[in-house]
């Protein structure tokens, strides 16, 4: 979801047949042999390992690649303040709406129904300001066909986990139903993943409560994440492990201040900043949501008996807005796509630093002012090449998905940055 940027970022947050990949495999665990046969790639990142408190998490082979991901394509829920009980109620309601809209075989004939269903329930259109149109149409985040197709695309491109954005949940969204809608769609994402033989793991990125961590409302959100999601027997093995525990990033906004003095022993907590070429939050070991230059973030570790500095995470964006408010994509220091040249330049930092984690920015934000047009955008979900966009017509097809697969494959294999021929006809 779009994230407040303290004046730096503003709110930086054709139909074709796609059968649903969410099939009923029952509740038994697949054997490792079955997973290997069914997936072919990305097996290590999806294999559960033991973690503290009896929570099974997805293994963390090095390096890991994550993709920032939104589940906000619905509208405010009428169910009231979020609790574990009405979270389940929302998930059930959305699942029923999916069945009504698409039946057993969701395909191109149903592409328009997801949005129509959301508008019928909530009276709004979350896609009105998109900069391009996804190949899957103007979908609803809970749609089974979307969850399944995204999982196949991402796993096939070498993405180990999706970083699901809850960073704007606290505050107004907590009270107006938007947070519950995002959490309900995330519930349905996990429901889809637990039935799929091939999918990324999941990480939930929280945000602060009015700039603070550890407040009663913040702690309730963290407890809900653990109780209803991470520790739920229903979703065991779906959450990404890091240093032996479920990974829990918390977004602070682009600030040069030290992160809050808060942690939780149930998780591996990492603070997430932005625009660290200005904030220099890497001095505190913060990760980043998006950077212009530089992208590298470090932590101090014991290395060969002495303290060293090892790259822990690097953020790589397909494009980035410049300075100025709100999130100025047309500023002189912005980084438009340039046919993929910006993506390659940011990846080159990751290839040089060889971090433990690469965070890709991003899959599917699709709205202004966080995106501007097909050239001034960092979304990478496949889109139509020609179609409506709020500031012009067009898109990028499978181009950035293909680039991601090429680059992640080389990166994980320890090879140099590959030579890539860019296509000047694609933004």
C-alpha positions as CSV (number, residue, x, y, z in Angstrom):
1,X,0.0,0.0,0.0
2,X,1.1,3.6,-0.5
3,X,3.3,4.8,2.2
4,X,3.6,8.3,3.7
5,X,6.9,9.9,2.7
6,X,7.2,13.0,4.9
7,X,7.3,15.2,1.8
8,X,9.7,13.0,-0.1
9,X,7.4,10.4,-1.6
10,X,3.8,11.6,-1.1
11,X,1.6,8.5,-1.3
12,X,4.3,6.2,-2.7
13,X,2.1,3.6,-2.2
14,X,-6.7,-8.7,-23.2
15,X,-8.5,-10.8,-21.6
16,X,-7.0,-14.3,-22.2
17,X,-7.8,-17.6,-20.7
18,X,-6.2,-18.2,-17.3
19,X,-7.6,-21.2,-15.4
20,X,-7.5,-20.9,-11.7
21,X,-4.5,-22.6,-10.2
22,X,-6.1,-22.9,-6.8
23,X,-7.0,-26.6,-6.7
24,X,-8.2,-28.7,-3.9
25,X,-5.2,-30.8,-2.8
26,X,-6.7,-31.5,0.7
27,X,-4.9,-30.7,3.9
28,X,-2.1,-33.3,3.9
29,X,1.5,-32.1,3.5
30,X,3.1,-32.8,0.2
31,X,6.3,-34.9,0.4
32,X,9.5,-33.3,-0.7
33,X,9.6,-35.5,-3.8
34,X,6.1,-34.4,-4.8
35,X,7.1,-30.8,-4.4
36,X,10.2,-31.2,-6.5
37,X,8.2,-32.9,-9.2
38,X,5.4,-30.3,-9.1
39,X,7.5,-27.2,-9.0
40,X,10.8,-27.7,-10.7
41,X,12.2,-24.4,-9.3
42,X,12.1,-22.4,-6.1
43,X,11.7,-25.5,-4.0
44,X,14.1,-24.6,-1.2
45,X,12.3,-21.3,-0.5
46,X,9.0,-23.1,0.0
47,X,10.1,-26.0,2.2
48,X,9.1,-25.6,5.9
49,X,11.8,-25.7,8.6
50,X,11.5,-25.6,12.4
51,X,11.4,-22.2,14.0
52,X,11.0,-21.0,17.6
53,X,7.6,-21.3,19.3
54,X,6.8,-24.3,17.1
55,X,6.1,-22.1,14.0
56,X,7.1,-23.7,10.7
57,X,8.4,-21.1,8.2
58,X,9.8,-21.2,4.7
59,X,13.5,-21.9,4.6
60,X,15.9,-19.0,3.9
61,X,18.5,-20.1,1.4
62,X,20.9,-17.3,0.6
63,X,20.4,-15.2,-1.4
64,X,16.7,-14.5,-1.1
65,X,14.7,-12.4,-3.6
66,X,11.4,-10.7,-2.5
67,X,8.9,-8.8,-4.5
68,X,6.9,-5.9,-3.0
69,X,3.2,-6.8,-3.4
70,X,-0.2,-5.1,-2.8
71,X,-3.5,-6.8,-1.8
72,X,-5.5,-3.5,-1.7
73,X,-7.7,-4.1,-4.8
74,X,-10.9,-4.1,-2.9
75,X,-12.7,-1.3,-0.9
76,X,-13.5,-0.7,2.7
77,X,-15.1,-3.6,4.5
78,X,-18.4,-3.0,6.4
79,X,-17.4,-5.5,9.1
80,X,-16.0,-3.0,11.7
81,X,-12.8,-3.0,13.6
82,X,-10.4,-5.9,12.7
83,X,-10.3,-8.9,15.1
84,X,-9.3,-12.5,14.4
85,X,-13.0,-13.3,14.3
86,X,-14.2,-10.8,11.8
87,X,-11.0,-11.3,9.8
88,X,-12.2,-14.9,9.2
89,X,-15.7,-13.6,8.5
90,X,-14.3,-11.2,5.8
91,X,-12.3,-13.9,4.2
92,X,-15.4,-16.2,4.1
93,X,-17.5,-13.3,2.6
94,X,-14.9,-12.6,-0.1
95,X,-14.5,-16.3,-0.9
96,X,-18.3,-16.5,-1.4
97,X,-18.2,-13.5,-3.7
98,X,-15.5,-15.2,-5.7
99,X,-17.6,-18.3,-6.1
100,X,-20.6,-16.2,-7.2
101,X,-18.5,-14.2,-9.7
102,X,-16.6,-17.0,-11.3
103,X,-17.8,-20.4,-10.4
104,X,-15.5,-23.3,-10.7
105,X,-13.7,-22.3,-13.9
106,X,-12.5,-18.7,-13.8
107,X,-11.3,-17.6,-17.2
108,X,-11.3,-14.5,-19.5
109,X,-15.1,-14.4,-19.6
110,X,-15.0,-13.4,-15.9
111,X,-12.2,-10.8,-16.0
112,X,-14.6,-7.9,-15.6
113,X,-16.7,-9.5,-12.9
114,X,-14.2,-9.1,-10.1
115,X,-14.3,-5.3,-10.3
116,X,-18.0,-5.3,-10.8
117,X,-18.4,-7.5,-7.7
118,X,-16.2,-5.1,-5.7
119,X,-18.1,-2.1,-6.8
120,X,-21.4,-3.8,-6.0
121,X,-20.3,-4.5,-2.5
122,X,-18.4,-1.3,-1.8
123,X,-19.3,1.3,-4.4
124,X,-15.8,2.3,-5.5
125,X,-13.3,1.7,-8.3
126,X,-9.7,1.1,-7.0
127,X,-8.3,1.0,-10.6
128,X,-9.4,4.5,-11.7
129,X,-5.9,6.0,-11.8
130,X,-3.9,3.1,-13.1
131,X,-0.9,3.9,-15.3
132,X,-1.4,0.7,-17.4
133,X,-3.8,-2.2,-17.5
134,X,-2.7,-5.6,-16.2
135,X,-3.0,-8.6,-18.5
136,X,-5.4,-10.1,-15.9
137,X,-7.7,-7.1,-16.1
138,X,-8.8,-4.7,-13.4
139,X,-8.9,-7.5,-10.9
140,X,-9.9,-8.0,-7.3
141,X,-7.0,-9.1,-5.0
142,X,-9.0,-12.0,-3.6
143,X,-9.7,-13.5,-7.0
144,X,-8.5,-17.1,-7.1
145,X,-7.3,-16.9,-10.7
146,X,-5.2,-13.8,-9.9
147,X,-3.7,-15.4,-6.8
148,X,-2.8,-18.5,-8.8
149,X,-1.4,-16.7,-11.9
150,X,0.6,-14.3,-9.8
151,X,2.1,-17.2,-7.9
152,X,3.1,-19.0,-11.1
153,X,4.6,-15.9,-12.6
154,X,6.6,-14.9,-9.5
155,X,7.9,-18.4,-8.6
156,X,8.9,-18.9,-12.2
157,X,10.8,-15.6,-12.2
158,X,12.9,-16.7,-9.1
159,X,11.0,-14.7,-6.5
160,X,11.3,-16.4,-3.1
161,X,8.7,-14.3,-1.2
162,X,6.1,-11.6,-1.7
163,X,6.4,-8.6,0.7
164,X,2.7,-7.8,1.3
165,X,2.3,-4.2,2.2
166,X,0.3,-3.5,5.4
167,X,2.3,-0.3,6.2
168,X,-0.7,2.0,6.1
169,X,-3.0,-0.2,8.2
170,X,-2.7,1.7,11.4
171,X,-4.2,5.2,11.6
172,X,-7.3,6.0,9.6
173,X,-7.3,2.7,7.7
174,X,-7.7,0.8,10.9
175,X,-11.0,2.6,11.6
176,X,-12.5,3.0,8.2
177,X,-12.3,-0.6,7.1
178,X,-9.5,-0.4,4.5
179,X,-7.1,-2.3,6.8
180,X,-9.5,-5.1,7.3
181,X,-10.0,-5.3,3.5
182,X,-6.3,-5.6,2.9
183,X,-6.0,-8.2,5.7
184,X,-8.9,-10.2,4.3
185,X,-7.4,-10.2,0.9
186,X,-4.1,-11.4,2.4
187,X,-6.0,-14.2,4.1
188,X,-7.3,-15.2,0.8
189,X,-3.9,-15.0,-0.8
190,X,-2.7,-17.5,1.9
191,X,-5.7,-19.7,1.4
192,X,-4.8,-19.9,-2.3
193,X,-1.1,-20.5,-1.6
194,X,-1.7,-23.4,0.7
195,X,-3.5,-25.2,-2.1
196,X,-0.8,-24.5,-4.7
197,X,2.2,-26.8,-5.3
198,X,4.3,-23.8,-6.5
199,X,4.2,-20.3,-5.0
200,X,6.4,-17.8,-3.2
201,X,6.5,-17.5,0.6
202,X,4.9,-14.5,2.3
203,X,6.2,-11.6,4.4
204,X,3.9,-9.0,6.0
205,X,5.3,-5.5,6.2
206,X,3.7,-3.4,9.0
207,X,3.8,0.3,9.6
208,X,4.1,2.5,12.7
209,X,1.2,3.7,14.8
210,X,1.4,7.5,14.4
211,X,5.2,7.2,14.1
212,X,5.5,4.9,17.1
213,X,6.1,1.2,17.7
214,X,5.0,-0.6,20.8
215,X,1.8,1.3,21.3
216,X,-1.3,-0.8,22.4
217,X,-2.7,-0.6,18.9
218,X,0.6,-1.5,17.2
219,X,1.1,-4.5,19.6
220,X,-2.4,-5.7,18.8
221,X,-1.6,-5.7,15.1
222,X,1.7,-7.6,15.7
223,X,-0.2,-10.1,18.0
224,X,-2.9,-10.5,15.2
225,X,-0.2,-11.2,12.7
226,X,1.3,-13.9,14.9
227,X,-1.9,-15.5,16.1
228,X,-4.2,-15.4,13.0
229,X,-1.5,-15.8,10.3
230,X,2.0,-16.8,11.2
231,X,1.2,-19.3,14.0
232,X,-2.0,-20.5,12.5
233,X,-1.9,-24.3,11.8
234,X,-3.7,-23.4,8.6
235,X,-0.8,-21.4,7.2
236,X,2.3,-23.2,8.5
237,X,5.3,-23.1,6.2
238,X,3.9,-20.2,4.1
239,X,5.8,-17.4,5.8
240,X,9.3,-16.5,5.0
241,X,11.9,-17.4,7.6
242,X,15.0,-15.2,8.2
243,X,17.7,-16.0,10.8
244,X,15.4,-18.8,12.2
245,X,12.2,-16.8,12.7
246,X,9.4,-15.4,10.6
247,X,10.6,-12.1,9.0
248,X,8.7,-9.0,10.1
249,X,9.7,-5.7,8.4
250,X,8.2,-2.5,9.8
251,X,8.1,0.6,7.7
252,X,9.2,3.8,9.4
253,X,8.9,6.2,6.5
254,X,11.9,8.0,5.0
255,X,13.5,9.4,8.1
256,X,17.1,10.0,9.3
257,X,16.1,9.3,12.9
258,X,17.2,6.1,14.6
259,X,14.5,3.4,14.4
260,X,12.2,2.8,17.4
261,X,13.6,0.8,20.4
262,X,11.2,-2.1,19.9
263,X,11.5,-5.8,19.0
264,X,9.5,-9.0,19.4
265,X,11.3,-12.4,20.1
266,X,8.7,-14.2,18.0
267,X,10.0,-12.5,14.8
268,X,13.2,-11.4,13.0
269,X,12.3,-7.7,13.0
270,X,13.8,-5.4,10.4
271,X,13.1,-1.6,10.0
272,X,12.4,-0.4,6.5
273,X,13.2,3.2,5.4
274,X,13.2,4.8,2.0
275,X,15.4,7.1,-0.1
276,X,18.5,6.2,1.9
277,X,20.6,8.3,-0.4
278,X,19.0,11.2,1.5
279,X,18.1,9.7,4.9
280,X,21.3,7.5,5.3
281,X,19.2,5.1,7.5
282,X,21.6,2.4,6.4
283,X,23.8,3.7,9.3
284,X,21.2,2.1,11.6
285,X,21.0,-1.2,9.6
286,X,17.6,-0.3,8.0
287,X,16.4,-1.9,4.9
288,X,14.7,0.2,2.2
289,X,11.3,0.3,0.4
290,X,12.8,2.3,-2.5
291,X,16.1,4.1,-3.2
292,X,17.5,6.3,-5.9
293,X,21.2,5.9,-5.2
294,X,22.8,4.2,-3.3
295,X,20.8,1.1,-2.5
296,X,23.1,-0.9,-0.3
297,X,22.2,-1.5,3.4
298,X,24.6,-3.2,5.9
299,X,24.6,-4.8,9.3
300,X,27.6,-5.6,11.5
301,X,28.4,-9.3,11.9
302,X,31.2,-11.4,13.3
303,X,33.3,-12.4,10.4
304,X,36.4,-14.6,10.7
305,X,36.6,-13.7,14.4
306,X,36.4,-10.0,13.8
307,X,33.6,-7.5,13.3
308,X,32.9,-7.0,9.6
309,X,30.2,-5.4,7.5
310,X,28.2,-7.7,5.3
311,X,25.5,-6.6,2.9
312,X,22.2,-7.8,4.3
313,X,19.7,-6.2,1.9
314,X,19.5,-4.2,-1.3
315,X,16.4,-2.7,-2.9
316,X,16.1,-2.8,-6.7
317,X,13.5,-0.7,-8.5
318,X,12.3,-0.7,-12.1
319,X,12.0,3.1,-11.7
320,X,11.8,5.7,-9.0
321,X,10.3,9.2,-8.4
322,X,12.5,12.2,-7.9
323,X,12.6,14.6,-4.9
324,X,9.7,17.0,-4.3
325,X,6.1,16.5,-3.3
326,X,4.1,14.6,-4.0
327,X,6.4,11.8,-5.3
328,X,7.5,13.7,-8.4
329,X,8.1,11.4,-11.3
330,X,8.9,14.3,-13.6
331,X,11.6,15.8,-11.3
332,X,15.2,16.0,-12.7
333,X,16.4,13.3,-10.2
334,X,13.7,10.8,-11.0
335,X,14.6,7.5,-12.6
336,X,12.1,6.6,-15.4
337,X,12.3,3.0,-16.8
338,X,14.4,3.8,-19.9
339,X,13.4,0.5,-21.4
340,X,14.8,-1.4,-18.4
341,X,18.1,0.5,-18.1
342,X,17.2,1.8,-14.6
343,X,16.3,-1.7,-13.5
344,X,19.6,-3.0,-14.7
345,X,21.6,-0.1,-13.1
346,X,19.9,-0.8,-9.7
347,X,20.5,-4.6,-10.1
348,X,24.2,-3.9,-10.8
349,X,24.5,-2.6,-7.2
350,X,23.1,-5.9,-5.9
351,X,25.5,-7.9,-8.1
352,X,28.4,-5.9,-6.7
353,X,27.3,-6.1,-3.1
354,X,26.0,-9.7,-3.1
355,X,23.5,-9.1,-0.3
356,X,21.6,-11.8,1.6
357,X,18.2,-10.3,0.4
358,X,17.2,-8.4,-2.7
359,X,13.9,-6.5,-2.5
360,X,12.3,-5.8,-5.9
361,X,10.1,-2.7,-6.2
362,X,7.5,-3.6,-7.2
363,X,4.7,-5.8,-8.6
364,X,1.3,-4.1,-8.6
365,X,0.8,-0.6,-7.1
366,X,-1.0,0.8,-10.2
367,X,-2.2,4.2,-9.1
368,X,-1.2,7.8,-9.1
369,X,0.7,9.7,-7.7
370,X,2.7,6.6,-6.7
371,X,3.0,5.8,-10.4
372,X,2.6,8.3,-13.3
373,X,2.5,6.7,-16.7
374,X,4.0,3.5,-18.3
375,X,7.5,5.1,-18.5
376,X,7.4,6.7,-15.1
377,X,6.5,3.7,-13.0
378,X,8.1,0.8,-11.2
379,X,5.2,-1.8,-11.5
380,X,6.3,-5.1,-13.1
381,X,3.2,-7.2,-13.2
382,X,2.6,-8.1,-16.9
383,X,0.3,-5.6,-18.6
384,X,-1.4,-5.1,-22.0
385,X,1.0,-3.4,-24.4
386,X,-1.8,-1.1,-25.6
387,X,-4.5,0.1,-23.3
388,X,-5.9,2.8,-21.1
389,X,-3.6,4.5,-18.6
390,X,-4.4,7.7,-16.7
391,X,-1.5,9.7,-18.3
392,X,-1.3,7.9,-21.6
393,X,-1.9,4.6,-23.4
394,X,0.4,1.6,-23.2
395,X,2.2,-0.9,-21.1
396,X,5.2,-3.3,-21.0
397,X,3.7,-6.8,-21.5
398,X,5.9,-9.6,-20.0
399,X,9.1,-7.5,-20.5
400,X,9.9,-6.9,-16.8
401,X,8.9,-10.3,-15.7
402,X,11.4,-11.7,-18.3
403,X,14.1,-9.4,-17.1
404,X,13.5,-10.4,-13.5
405,X,13.8,-14.1,-14.3
406,X,17.1,-13.5,-16.3
407,X,18.6,-11.4,-13.5
408,X,17.5,-13.5,-10.5
409,X,18.7,-16.6,-12.2
410,X,22.2,-15.1,-12.7
411,X,22.3,-13.6,-9.2
412,X,21.4,-16.7,-7.4
413,X,23.9,-18.7,-9.4
414,X,26.7,-16.3,-8.4
415,X,27.3,-15.2,-11.9
416,X,28.1,-11.6,-13.1
417,X,25.4,-9.2,-14.2
418,X,24.3,-10.7,-17.5
419,X,24.5,-8.7,-20.7
420,X,20.9,-7.9,-21.6
421,X,19.7,-6.4,-24.9
422,X,17.0,-3.8,-24.1
423,X,14.0,-3.2,-26.3
424,X,13.6,0.5,-27.2
425,X,10.0,-0.2,-28.1
426,X,9.0,-1.0,-24.5
427,X,8.9,1.6,-21.8
